[in-house]
Amino acid sequence: NIDGQIRVMYAITAIKGVGRRYANVVCKKADIDLNKRAGELTEDEIEKLVTVMSNPRQYKIPVWFLNRQKDVEDGKNSQLISSALDTKLREDLERLKRIRAHRGVRHFWG
């Protein structure tokens, strides 16, 4: 659910976990014109955007670009978007509280 009046690169930054630089790289990897408006995208272009955002490593997006590097549980690199980002953040804070790390204790105290 993004605004169709603005350019694609800036429109997809409305998705949580997608910044301007990541949006730029995704648009370039999906071969979408950066001057195109979000409302002008065809179904195929939208499909391509979604696949590039969900599988960034398959499209040669570097590891340092991703927002979840070396996950604590499985050690994988990934790009988290919307509710998955919130869930992982909550899990990380709970883990820090459980192991009584300084950051976790500070969150626990409020």
Backbone bond lengths (Angstrom), bond angles and torsions (degrees), N, CA, C in turn:
res aa  C-N    CA-C-N  psi(-1)  N-CA   C-N-CA  omega(-1)  CA-C   N-CA-C  phi
1 N - - - 1.442 - - 1.527 109.64 -
2 I 1.309 115.69 83.67 1.456 120.43 -178.00 1.524 110.19 -120.22
3 D 1.320 115.72 161.54 1.468 121.81 -178.06 1.526 109.80 -72.96
4 G 1.316 117.19 124.90 1.452 122.04 -178.12 1.513 114.19 -83.58
5 Q 1.323 118.12 -5.34 1.458 121.32 -176.52 1.533 113.25 -86.97
6 I 1.335 117.25 -18.74 1.463 119.86 -176.35 1.527 109.97 -104.18
7 R 1.324 115.84 166.05 1.458 120.76 -177.25 1.530 110.65 -63.32
8 V 1.324 114.38 152.60 1.467 121.57 -173.52 1.524 111.53 -55.96
9 M 1.320 116.48 -46.81 1.460 120.10 -175.80 1.523 111.46 -58.54
10 Y 1.320 117.04 -41.96 1.463 120.58 -178.44 1.527 111.23 -81.86
11 A 1.311 117.37 -26.14 1.465 120.62 -179.30 1.521 111.24 -69.21
12 I 1.347 117.23 -39.94 1.465 117.92 -177.40 1.531 112.39 -77.33
13 T 1.334 117.65 -7.32 1.469 118.48 174.21 1.528 111.01 -72.76
14 A 1.333 117.94 -9.55 1.459 121.19 175.73 1.526 110.67 -70.33
15 I 1.331 117.51 -17.45 1.460 122.01 177.23 1.519 107.90 -78.75
16 K 1.320 117.22 130.42 1.454 120.74 -179.11 1.528 109.89 -66.62
17 G 1.315 116.38 129.97 1.454 121.70 -178.40 1.513 112.92 99.72
18 V 1.328 117.58 -2.11 1.467 122.36 178.93 1.523 108.07 -119.08
19 G 1.333 115.80 113.57 1.452 121.00 178.17 1.516 110.66 -97.36
20 R 1.332 116.32 -176.71 1.464 120.30 -177.62 1.523 112.26 -66.41
21 R 1.306 116.99 -42.28 1.469 119.25 -178.16 1.520 111.25 -68.77
22 Y 1.330 117.04 -42.69 1.464 120.35 178.21 1.530 109.99 -64.63
23 A 1.331 117.27 -39.68 1.460 121.28 178.50 1.533 110.30 -62.81
24 N 1.317 117.12 -40.17 1.457 121.80 178.11 1.523 111.01 -61.73
25 V 1.325 117.12 -47.14 1.461 121.50 -179.42 1.526 110.65 -64.49
26 V 1.327 117.14 -41.89 1.464 121.13 -179.60 1.526 110.34 -62.92
27 C 1.326 117.14 -43.31 1.472 120.12 179.03 1.524 111.51 -63.23
28 K 1.328 116.48 -39.84 1.458 119.52 179.49 1.523 111.42 -67.99
29 K 1.335 117.43 -40.94 1.468 120.75 179.69 1.529 111.51 -68.87
30 A 1.322 116.81 -29.34 1.471 120.94 179.59 1.527 111.63 -87.43
31 D 1.334 117.92 3.22 1.472 123.65 -179.62 1.519 112.33 55.18
32 I 1.337 115.58 48.93 1.458 121.16 178.01 1.527 108.11 -110.02
33 D 1.315 116.11 134.88 1.460 121.99 179.37 1.528 109.08 -64.02
34 L 1.332 116.68 127.27 1.460 121.14 -176.80 1.525 112.73 -70.80
35 N 1.320 117.79 -17.82 1.458 120.92 179.52 1.523 112.93 -88.09
36 K 1.309 116.84 -4.62 1.460 121.61 -179.13 1.524 110.59 -74.90
37 R 1.312 116.40 145.70 1.472 121.02 176.73 1.520 109.17 -83.52
38 A 1.340 116.70 153.74 1.459 120.89 -176.83 1.522 111.76 -64.19
39 G 1.316 118.14 -31.39 1.452 121.33 179.60 1.516 113.62 -73.24
40 E 1.332 117.36 -15.80 1.460 121.90 -177.67 1.525 112.96 -90.17
41 L 1.321 118.12 -2.12 1.468 121.01 -177.06 1.522 110.88 -70.69
42 T 1.324 115.47 141.52 1.460 120.19 175.12 1.530 108.70 -84.67
43 E 1.321 116.05 170.67 1.470 120.38 179.42 1.523 111.28 -62.79
44 D 1.339 116.93 -38.16 1.465 120.53 179.63 1.523 111.47 -64.27
45 E 1.337 116.15 -40.45 1.468 119.89 179.60 1.533 110.99 -67.53
46 I 1.314 116.37 -38.75 1.470 119.97 177.41 1.526 109.90 -64.20
47 E 1.325 115.56 -43.60 1.472 120.92 178.27 1.530 110.51 -59.45
48 K 1.327 116.68 -43.60 1.464 121.60 179.76 1.535 110.72 -63.80
49 L 1.344 117.25 -42.25 1.467 121.15 177.33 1.522 110.99 -59.49
50 V 1.324 116.29 -45.24 1.464 120.87 -178.11 1.522 110.65 -64.25
51 T 1.325 117.87 -41.58 1.464 119.70 -179.70 1.523 111.68 -67.87
52 V 1.329 117.36 -38.17 1.474 119.61 178.63 1.523 110.14 -67.17
53 M 1.345 117.58 -39.81 1.469 119.57 -179.87 1.521 111.91 -70.19
54 S 1.331 117.92 -32.74 1.462 119.68 -178.27 1.528 112.46 -83.01
55 N 1.333 118.31 -25.27 1.470 121.95 179.21 1.525 110.76 -128.98
56 P 1.327 118.29 68.24 1.472 119.32 -174.15 1.528 114.08 -67.62
57 R 1.313 118.48 -30.57 1.458 120.33 -177.42 1.525 111.99 -71.09
58 Q 1.319 117.95 -26.54 1.467 120.86 177.95 1.521 111.52 -70.98
59 Y 1.329 116.63 -22.23 1.455 121.51 -180.00 1.520 111.85 -102.72
60 K 1.313 117.09 21.34 1.467 124.41 174.21 1.526 113.71 62.27
61 I 1.337 116.91 33.23 1.466 119.99 171.65 1.525 106.45 -80.77
62 P 1.338 118.72 127.79 1.474 120.55 -174.09 1.528 113.08 -62.19
63 V 1.321 115.04 154.21 1.463 121.58 -177.89 1.525 110.87 -62.32
64 W 1.330 117.30 -37.40 1.467 119.89 -176.85 1.520 112.27 -67.85
65 F 1.346 118.15 -11.52 1.460 121.75 178.96 1.522 111.92 -83.26
66 L 1.314 117.39 -19.60 1.463 121.64 -172.85 1.527 111.29 -81.24
67 N 1.339 116.30 153.54 1.461 119.48 -176.03 1.526 113.37 -92.97
68 R 1.317 118.80 0.89 1.469 121.60 177.38 1.522 107.94 -136.01
69 Q 1.328 116.22 91.06 1.454 121.17 -177.06 1.519 109.60 -103.03
70 K 1.325 115.69 134.77 1.469 122.71 -179.98 1.520 111.16 48.65
71 D 1.311 115.78 68.45 1.457 122.15 179.45 1.526 109.73 -54.77
72 V 1.321 117.97 141.10 1.455 123.34 -175.81 1.523 110.89 -63.19
73 E 1.330 117.36 -38.59 1.455 120.66 -174.91 1.524 113.15 -79.28
74 D 1.335 118.20 -46.77 1.462 119.47 -175.47 1.525 114.37 -117.17
75 G 1.319 118.62 -7.43 1.458 121.89 176.73 1.514 114.81 74.87
76 K 1.325 117.77 12.83 1.459 120.85 -178.11 1.526 111.09 -93.29
77 N 1.327 115.10 160.00 1.458 122.04 175.78 1.523 107.76 -102.96
78 S 1.328 117.53 133.00 1.460 120.04 -179.15 1.524 110.16 -153.33
79 Q 1.317 114.83 167.08 1.458 121.79 175.41 1.520 106.96 -111.85
80 L 1.316 116.79 116.38 1.460 121.28 -179.38 1.516 109.86 -94.54
81 I 1.324 115.61 139.80 1.453 121.50 -176.88 1.522 109.38 -131.27
82 S 1.304 117.39 140.96 1.472 128.97 175.10 1.523 113.57 52.02
83 S 1.313 119.68 -118.22 1.463 121.48 -171.15 1.527 112.63 -68.76
84 A 1.331 118.23 -28.44 1.460 120.81 177.34 1.527 110.46 -63.90
85 L 1.329 116.34 -35.70 1.464 121.32 178.35 1.527 110.41 -65.04
86 D 1.335 116.77 -44.99 1.464 121.13 178.42 1.525 111.29 -62.26
87 T 1.328 116.47 -42.34 1.465 121.66 -178.87 1.524 110.87 -62.86
88 K 1.328 117.08 -47.52 1.472 120.79 -179.58 1.527 111.42 -63.95
89 L 1.328 117.30 -39.09 1.461 120.77 178.85 1.526 110.17 -62.98
90 R 1.330 115.98 -44.11 1.466 120.24 178.57 1.532 110.82 -62.90
91 E 1.343 116.81 -42.54 1.464 120.64 178.42 1.525 111.28 -63.08
92 D 1.338 116.94 -40.55 1.462 120.74 179.13 1.521 111.17 -62.91
93 L 1.333 116.46 -43.64 1.466 119.73 179.33 1.527 111.24 -65.38
94 E 1.329 117.28 -39.21 1.470 120.38 177.23 1.518 110.43 -64.08
95 R 1.338 117.99 -39.60 1.463 121.53 177.96 1.525 110.59 -64.10
96 L 1.342 116.86 -42.40 1.460 120.15 178.98 1.525 111.40 -64.59
97 K 1.330 116.98 -37.41 1.468 120.73 177.25 1.518 110.39 -67.29
98 R 1.342 115.95 -40.61 1.464 120.42 -177.10 1.527 111.75 -65.95
99 I 1.338 117.26 -38.78 1.460 119.14 -179.38 1.528 112.00 -87.20
100 R 1.334 115.93 2.39 1.467 123.03 176.58 1.527 112.52 60.30
101 A 1.337 116.33 37.52 1.457 121.24 174.58 1.532 108.54 -71.09
102 H 1.313 116.67 158.31 1.459 120.62 -177.66 1.520 111.01 -57.54
103 R 1.336 116.57 -45.78 1.462 120.34 179.32 1.523 111.69 -62.32
104 G 1.333 116.70 -38.59 1.453 120.76 178.88 1.523 112.12 -67.61
105 V 1.309 116.18 -39.45 1.464 120.70 178.88 1.513 110.04 -65.71
106 R 1.330 117.05 -39.79 1.472 120.40 178.44 1.536 111.04 -63.31
107 H 1.333 116.87 -38.63 1.454 120.35 176.22 1.525 110.88 -68.42
108 F 1.323 115.98 -37.46 1.465 120.48 -179.26 1.527 110.97 -64.15
109 W 1.333 116.91 -41.01 1.456 120.98 -179.24 1.520 112.33 -74.26
110 G 1.315 117.33 -19.38 1.459 120.83 177.47 1.485 110.71 94.02
